[in-house]
């Protein structure tokens, strides 16, 4: 059975989006601030995480996956490589044009430390909330995870 959306449902969704958007924006902005001391931009951190998740990924595939233009990604990959966070791999296939990317030990350490720092910051903020507030957030995780799937 398909659920029918009413005008009230759409109005409620719009009001919820208007209330939720600035809260999420503020949280994301603060979490990004927690990466300031690592010498990587938020996009570079995102690229490094993707490289860790997909060792040997090519720059073209990475650009498509992260929805970044080729020239933009090249500059960021060059910066990550110069910082010793990423290394280019020899081609695994016979195609010598296919160069993959790997995170170095230093790159993995930066991401591990960055994630821990962000998690610690968020845990401190959540720890200041009441149990009921934390329960409400916990209950909201599953439906929020469905957005954009």
C-alpha positions as CSV (number, residue, x, y, z in Angstrom):
1,X,0.0,0.0,0.0
2,X,1.4,3.4,-1.0
3,X,1.1,6.2,1.6
4,X,-0.7,9.3,0.4
5,X,1.0,12.5,1.3
6,X,-1.4,15.3,2.3
7,X,-0.8,19.0,2.3
8,X,-0.4,18.8,6.1
9,X,2.3,16.2,5.7
10,X,4.2,18.4,3.2
11,X,3.7,21.5,5.3
12,X,5.0,19.6,8.4
13,X,8.0,18.3,6.4
14,X,8.8,21.9,5.2
15,X,8.6,23.2,8.7
16,X,10.8,20.4,10.0
17,X,13.3,21.0,7.2
18,X,13.4,24.7,8.1
19,X,14.1,23.9,11.8
20,X,16.6,21.1,11.1
21,X,18.7,22.6,8.4
22,X,20.4,25.4,10.5
23,X,21.0,23.0,13.4
24,X,22.7,20.5,11.1
25,X,24.7,23.3,9.4
26,X,26.0,24.5,12.7
27,X,27.0,21.0,13.9
28,X,28.8,20.3,10.6
29,X,30.6,23.6,10.8
30,X,31.8,22.9,14.3
31,X,32.9,19.4,13.5
32,X,34.9,20.8,10.6
33,X,36.5,23.3,12.9
34,X,37.9,20.4,14.9
35,X,40.1,19.5,11.8
36,X,41.8,22.8,11.7
37,X,45.1,21.7,13.3
38,X,45.7,18.9,10.9
39,X,46.7,20.9,7.8
40,X,44.0,19.3,5.7
41,X,40.9,21.0,4.4
42,X,37.5,19.5,5.0
43,X,37.5,18.3,1.3
44,X,40.9,16.8,1.6
45,X,39.9,15.0,4.8
46,X,36.8,13.6,2.9
47,X,39.0,12.5,0.0
48,X,41.5,10.9,2.3
49,X,38.7,8.9,4.0
50,X,37.4,7.8,0.6
51,X,40.9,6.6,-0.3
52,X,41.2,4.7,3.0
53,X,37.8,3.0,2.3
54,X,38.8,2.2,-1.3
55,X,42.5,1.5,-1.5
56,X,43.8,1.8,-5.1
57,X,41.0,4.0,-6.3
58,X,41.8,6.2,-9.3
59,X,41.5,9.9,-9.3
60,X,38.7,9.9,-12.0
61,X,36.7,7.4,-10.0
62,X,37.3,9.3,-6.8
63,X,36.2,12.5,-8.4
64,X,32.9,10.9,-9.6
65,X,32.3,9.3,-6.2
66,X,32.9,12.5,-4.3
67,X,31.2,14.7,-7.0
68,X,34.3,16.9,-7.5
69,X,35.6,18.2,-10.8
70,X,38.8,16.6,-12.2
71,X,41.0,19.7,-12.0
72,X,39.9,20.4,-8.4
73,X,40.6,16.8,-7.3
74,X,44.0,16.8,-8.9
75,X,45.1,19.8,-6.9
76,X,43.9,18.3,-3.6
77,X,45.5,14.9,-4.4
78,X,48.8,16.7,-5.2
79,X,48.6,18.5,-1.9
80,X,47.8,15.3,0.0
81,X,50.7,13.6,-1.7
82,X,53.1,16.5,-1.0
83,X,52.1,16.3,2.7
84,X,52.9,12.6,2.7
85,X,49.3,11.6,3.4
86,X,48.7,9.8,0.0
87,X,50.8,7.8,-2.3
88,X,50.2,6.8,-5.9
89,X,50.4,3.1,-6.6
90,X,51.8,1.2,-9.6
91,X,49.1,0.0,-11.9
92,X,47.6,-3.3,-10.7
93,X,46.5,-4.1,-14.3
94,X,48.3,-4.0,-17.6
95,X,47.1,-0.5,-18.1
96,X,50.0,1.8,-17.2
97,X,47.7,4.8,-17.3
98,X,45.7,3.5,-14.3
99,X,47.4,4.8,-11.2
100,X,45.7,4.2,-7.9
101,X,45.8,6.1,-4.6
102,X,46.7,4.7,-1.2
103,X,46.6,6.4,2.2
104,X,50.0,6.4,3.8
105,X,50.5,5.4,7.5
106,X,50.7,9.2,8.2
107,X,47.4,9.7,6.3
108,X,45.6,7.0,8.2
109,X,46.9,8.4,11.5
110,X,45.6,11.9,10.6
111,X,42.2,10.5,9.8
112,X,42.1,8.3,12.9
113,X,43.1,11.3,15.1
114,X,40.6,13.6,13.4
115,X,37.7,11.2,13.8
116,X,38.6,10.7,17.5
117,X,38.8,14.5,18.0
118,X,35.4,15.0,16.3
119,X,33.8,12.1,18.3
120,X,35.2,13.5,21.6
121,X,33.9,17.0,20.8
122,X,30.4,15.6,20.0
123,X,30.4,13.3,23.0
124,X,31.1,16.2,25.3
125,X,28.3,18.2,23.7
126,X,25.9,15.2,24.0
127,X,27.1,14.6,27.6
128,X,25.8,18.0,28.5
129,X,22.2,17.1,27.5
130,X,19.6,15.4,29.6
131,X,19.1,11.6,29.3
132,X,15.7,12.3,27.6
133,X,17.4,14.6,25.1
134,X,20.0,12.0,24.3
135,X,17.3,9.4,23.9
136,X,15.4,11.6,21.5
137,X,18.6,12.1,19.4
138,X,19.3,8.3,19.5
139,X,15.8,7.6,18.3
140,X,16.2,10.1,15.5
141,X,19.3,8.5,14.1
142,X,17.5,5.7,12.2
143,X,15.0,8.0,10.4
144,X,17.7,10.6,9.7
145,X,19.9,7.9,8.2
146,X,17.2,7.2,5.6
147,X,17.4,10.7,4.2
148,X,19.2,10.8,0.9
149,X,19.3,7.1,0.4
